[in-house]
């Protein structure tokens, strides 16, 4: 095996045993990027010099016999809506094509403190708005399992880089499924943490009450390792929970665990192959001693509408700052101040961003606020209450991650509603502020990965990751790269 094929946990042990160096590992990843990137197109920026310099610093500390954090010397790719000081952060938008942040996001500071090696910035749907990674201003990322298909979105670059061996770990962000859905499409593990568990300081805002940074990995233990490094309170983020976290201790023993199975997530909109794969995994869990409990989450059919109202309303406010005056792109077709605003925003934003800005402005406007936004916020409370009630009778809830598998490029480009439906199984988690993890649970007739979602109560990441680890062991492991050579 090449070094880029090993898991982060294995590599952490190898680095400490001096079986390899961080420089060798980082070069292995960079060489892999050079080999496959033209076909996968996961990266918007590769920081070769910075990565090798960070790897050399890690090796010097290993050689000095220092006791280092588990992520020291491990190459990690970062979604390009997370600010990195001195490294371009574009949000895959023309609007921020030339933006170089003067500061690091909190999660980047924590990765650097842990000695991790940042390899570069990964592609996404523009401003994290999309479910296919086709909305990037710069390029369309391909799914390594089938280069003619999408990797999912918006964290499509983060998922594809892992599946292609172009990173050992990656960071994504999740507003309505943007970590979990691409994880399902690319056959990897993606964790959306509890809202407030990870600081959002330095994450370019899409919908502030829903956005959450989270880890993406090829194994459950790797996801837990990265989550442990980035979680925790942050005085610069008022929405970050002020709480202490015990070290994660994962167990694969599911005996006596109560697993909720909500009928609303297994309806006609979910492909038969997806339902069959998830049900097969549930049966394996039942054989291992878990108890399956049918539950109801009756407001689920309305969640997608509520999500797009709330997220678009917040996006219209958050994206108002991109006006051609302070920073970022400015149109050259200007004769007065009104032209600066109008032409900059018309030329700087892509179609999907414009669509959501207009929708958000509409639902917040006088005469429509009560009819749309207020009702969506009331439904948000109801959805959260239904989950709270469900967790009184079960320890975790299992659903499909997405209703389908990766679709061909352009298949949904002319039908935004069909594209939005890709998030039908994931948006409720963000609406309720809960943690959820997507893991592979099989493949369809085309050999494309199928994802299964495990949802937990607030701050129960250890519980859902333990259940995910049990599934991983039943499958004989998840860390298998598709053939790209």
N, C-alpha and C positions, 0 to 999 in steps of 0.2 A: 504493500500500500504506500501511496505517496503521503507526505505529511499533511497535506490539505484535506485528506480523506478522514483523518482521525477526529474524534470528538474533542471538545474543549476539555472535558474531564480527563480523558486519556492523555492529551497533550500537556496538561498541567502537571500530571505525574511524571511524564517523560522529561519535561524541562527540569524538574527538581532532581530527577535521577541522572541528569546530564546525558540522557540518551539522544537528545537533540538540543540545538540552541534556538533561541527566539529568532535570530537572524536567519538561520536555515529554514525555520518554519515560515517566516514572513516572505522570504524569497520564493518558497514553494507556492504560496498563495499568489504572489505577484506574477510568477511565471504562469500559473493557471489562468489568471486574469488575461494576460497577454495572449494566451492560446485560444480562449473561448469567447472573449468579450465581444468580438465583432459579430458573433452570432447571437449572443444572449442580450447584450446591451443593457446590463444591470447598473453600471456605474455612470455617473455624470462627471465625477472627479476622482482620479486615482492619485493619492499622495504618496508616491513611491519613496521620495527622499525622506519625508517626515516619518513614514512607517519604518524604514530601515534604521533611521536614527533612534526611534523609540525602542526598536528591537535591540539595538546595541546597548542602550542604557539598561534595559532589562537584563541582558546577558552579563553586564558588568556587576550588577547587584547580585545576580545568582552566583557569579564567581567569587564575590566578596563574602559569600555565606550568609547573606541577609535572609531573614524570614519574610517572605513576600506573600501578598494576597494571591488567591487561586488564579485570578485572571492575568497575572503578570506575564508579559510576553506573548499573549494570545491575540491574533489579528481579528479585528472587529470592524465591520462596515456599518455606516450610519446613514439613516434615511435623510434625504437632503432638505428636510424642513426642521432640522435640529441644528441650532447655531453652533458653529465651530470657529473659534477665533483665528483669523488669518487665512481661513479656507472658505472659498465661495460657498454660499448657501442660497440656492436659487428657488426652492420649492417647485422646481421644474416649470418655472414661469418666465416668460419674457420680462415680466414686471420686475423681477429680481435677478436678472441675468448678470448684473455687475455688482451684486451686493456681497461684500466681505464683512462679516460681523466683527466688531471690536471686542467681543466677549464670548465666552463659552456657555452653553447650556449647563445646568446643574448636572445632568447625567453625563456630559462629557467630562466635567471636572472630576466626577466620581470614577469614571473609567480611567482617566489619567492618574488619579491617586492610587488606583488599583494596579497600575503598571501595564494596562492594556495597550495594544498597538492599533491605532485607527488607520485603516487602509484607504479610506476615501468616503465619498458621498454617493448615495444610491438613488436611483430614479424612482419617481412616483407620479401619480396623477397630479396635475397642477393644483397646488395648495391643498393637496390630500383630498381632492374632490373627484371621486371616481371609483369604479370597481373592476378596472381592467388594465390600468397603466397605459391606456391609449391616449389619455388626455395630457400627457407631458408635452411641453413646448419643444423639447429637444429630440426625443426619440421614443420609440415603442419597445419596451422590454419584452422578450420572448420567454415562454415557458420552457425550461430545459427538458421537460418530459415530451414535448412536441413543439418545435420551434415555430410552427404555424399557428399556435394558440397563445392566448393571453396568460399571464401569470397571476391574474387577479389584481386587486388594488384596494386602497391606494398604495400600500407598501409592497408593490409588485417587485421593485428592484431589490428590496431586502430579502424577499422570499426566493427570487430567482437566483440571486448571488449564492445563497446557501445551497440550493438544489444543484447548482452548477459547480460547486466547490471553489467559488471565488471569495469565500469568507468562511471563517470558523463559526462566528456568531454575528448577528446583526441586530440593530435597533430599528423598530418601526414605531408608528403611532396609529392609534385606533380610535376613530370617532363613531363609527357605526358598524365596524367589522373589518377595518382596514389592516389589521394584523392577522386576524383569524381566517378571513376568506382567501387571501393569497397563500396563507399557510396550507389551507386545504387543497387549493389548486396545484401547489408545487410539492405536496407530500412532505411537509416539514411540521415542526411544532411551533405554535405561536401563542403567546400568553398575553391576554389583555388584563392587566391588573385592576384591582379595585380602584375606583376613582379616588384620587388623593393619596394613593400608596407611593406613587412616583412623582417627583416634582415636574411641573410643566414649564418651569422657568427656562427660557431659551427655546422652547418649542414654538414655532411660528403658528399663531392661532388660526384655527378654522372655526370650530364651535367650542368655546371655552368651557362650557358646562358638561361637555361630552368627551373631549379630547383626552387621551391617555397614552403616554409612552410605554412601550413594553418590549420584552425580549423575543427574539426569533432564533430558533436553533434546530439542529438535526436530531437531538435527543431531549428527553424530558429533563434529565439531570443537568444538561447544558443550559436549558431555559431557566431552571431553578438557580443555577450558578450566576447567570447574568442578572436575573431579577434581584438576587440577594445583594449584588453590588450597587444597583442603582436606586433601590427603594429607600424610603426614610424621609423624615421631616425636612423642610427647607423654609427658612424664614423669608425667602424671597418669593415664595408662592403661597398666597393666603389660603388657597384651596387644598394645600398639601396637609395630610393628616398628621397631627402632633401625637405620635404614639411610638412606643418602643416595639421592636420586632425581635422575636426569638429566632435563632438560627433555624433554617429549614431542615427538617429531618423527614425524608420521604420513605414511605413504607408501601410495599406492593401487596399487602394483605388486605383483601376486600371483604373478608368474612364479616357478616353482620351489617355491612354498609347498605344504607337505604338509597336507592337510585330512583329519582322521579323521572317518569316518561310522559311528557305532555303531548296529548293527542294533536294539539294544534300545529305541532311542528312536523307532522308526518302526513300532511294532506295531499291533495291532488297536484299542488304546485311543485312537489318534490319528486325528482326523478326516481323511477323504480329501483335502479341500481344503487342509488344513494340510500334509500330506505332499507334495502336488503342488506347492505354492508353494515349499517348502524345497528340494525336488529340482530345481525349475526354476532356483532361484538357484545351487545347486551346479553345475548344468550350465553356467551363465554363467561361474562362477569357473573351471571346467575349460577353457572356451574361452579364457579370459584367461591361461591358463598354469599354473593351480594343478593339483596332483595329488590326486585323491580316493583315499583309502586306507580300505578297509573295516576296522573294528576291532571288538573285543568288550569290553564292560564288563559281565561276567556277573552282578555283584551288584546291578545297577540295579533289578531287580524287587522287591528287598527294602528299597530305600532309603527309600521312603515310610514304611514301618512304623518303621524305625530313627529317622527324622527326628522323627516324632510322639512317640516314646518319649523321645528325648533332649530335645527342645524343651519338652515338657510337664513333664518332670522339673525342668528348670531354671526354667520358669515358676512351678511350684508353690513353689519356693524364693524366687524374686525377688519374687513378688507377696505373700509373707507379710508384708511390711513395711506393707501397707495394712490396718491393723487398727483404725482409728478412734481411736488413741491419740495418734500423733505429728503427722500432718498429713492433709489430705484430708477426704473425707466421713466423717461420724459419724452413725449412726442415732439418732433421737430416741426410739426404743422401747427404752429401757434401764432396768433396775432394779439390775443388778449388772455386774461386770466381764465375766462370760461373755456377757451380752447385748450388751455393746459389741462384742466380737469377732464373735459369731455374726450379729447383726442388721446390723452395718455391712457385713460381707462379703457377706451374702445380698442386701442391698439395693443395694450399691454396684457389684457386678460384674454384667455381662450373662451370658447363657446360655453363650456360647462360652468366655469366661474361666473360668466355673465348671467347664465340661466339661474343660478342659485342666488346671486345678488338681487336679481329682479324679483324672484319669488320671495326672498326674505324681506325686501323692502315693501312688497305688496302686503304680506301678512302682518307687518308692523304698522301699516298706514292707518290713518284715522278712518273709522268706519269698518275696518276689517280685523283690527286687533282682537276684539272680543270674539268674533266669529271663528277665527283661525288660531292665532297664537295662544290666546288664553285657554281655549278648549284643549289645545295640544298639551299645554302645561298641566292642566287638570288630569288629562289622560296619563301623563307621565307619572303623577302621583298614584293613580290607580294601578298602573303596571307594576310599580315598585311595591305597592301593598300586596298585590297578588303573589309576587315572588316571596315576600316575607311570610305570607300565609303558607305557601308551598313548602318552604324550608322548615316548617314545624313538623312535617311528616316525612321529610327526606333529607339526606345529607348532601346530595348533589343532584343535578338535573342533567340528563344526557339528551342531546338533539343532533341532527345533522348540522354541520357548520354552514354549508351552502346547499341550495336546492338542486345544484347541478355540478358538473365538473367543468374544467377549463374549456371555454368555447373559442372558435376560430376568430382571428382578428377581423374586425368589421361586422361581426354577426349581429351586434346590438347597437351599432353606431347610429342608426337612423331611428332608434326606438328607446329614448331615455327611460321610459317607464319599465321596459324589459330589463334594462341595465340596473335600475334601482332595485328591482326584485331580487337581484343577487344577494342583497343584504337582509332579506326577509327573516332569516334565522338568527341574525347577530345583533340587530339594532336594539332589541329589548334589553340586552345586557348593558349597553351604554346608557340607555334611558334610565335604568334602575341603578346605575353606578356599581355594578357587580363585577367580580372577576370571572373570567372564562378562558379555557385553553382549547385550542384545536389540535387534534392529533390525527395522523393517517389511520384509516381503518379499512383499507382495501383499494381496489381499482375497478374501473368500469370496463366495458367490452373493448374500448380503445386503448386500454392500458394506462388511463389517466387516474391520478390519485383521487381518492374520496376522503373527505374530512369529517371527523366526529367532534362535536363540541361538548365540553363538560363545564357546567355552570355551577358556581358556588355562592354561598352567602358572603357578605362583605368581609374582607380580610381573611378569607379561608383558602388562600392560595396553596398552602401546604396540603390541604385536604384534596383539592382538585388535581394538583400535580401528583400526589400519591396514587390517585385513581388512574391518572394518565400513565404513570410508570407501570402500573399493573397491566394495563392494556399493551404497553410497549413490550413487556416481557412475554406476554401471550403471543405477540406477533413475531417474536424472535428478534426484535430491534427495529428501529426506524432508519438508522443511518446508512441508507443505500443511495448512492448517487446514480442518476440515469446516465446512460451512455451518450456522450457527446462527441466522441472521437470517431 
